[in-house]
Amino acid sequence: MSFFASGESNVELAGAQLARQASASLAGLLAGLGTSRADLAKAMGVSPGRVSQIMSGDSNLTMRTLAAVAEALGADIEIRFSPRLPQTAQGPSVSNGEPLSLHKSGVASHR
């Protein structure tokens, strides 16, 4: 396997993990709000099937799709980039990266 094939594989795995995290977070928010997938579909103006695609974790979610979901739910989205630190014998290192919160106003702010 070439270097590029390995890198592409890592990107695919990381993308799939992010999609699963987003769908799990969304499912938790829906449950906490007592909102069904059908309610979300109606609020977004899309079909229930589209919401199922979003919730599946397999969809290549765009920022616009995530923003539409957040807007429909009156929620904020937080995206954080942090450096990968080497793992130690005690377990994974904790990153102290600053989260970047995207609020409905569209203005990014650091916490």
HELIX and SHEET records of a PDB file:
HELIX    1   1 PHE A    3  LEU A   33  1                                  31    
HELIX    2   2 ARG A   37  MET A   44  1                                   8    
HELIX    3   3 PRO A   48  MET A   55  1                                   8    
HELIX    4   4 MET A   63  LEU A   73  1                                  11    
SHEET    1   A 3 ILE A  77  ILE A  79  0                                        
SHEET    2   A 3 LEU A 100  LEU A 102 -1                                        
SHEET    3   A 3 ALA A 108  HIS A 110 -1                                        
END                                                                             
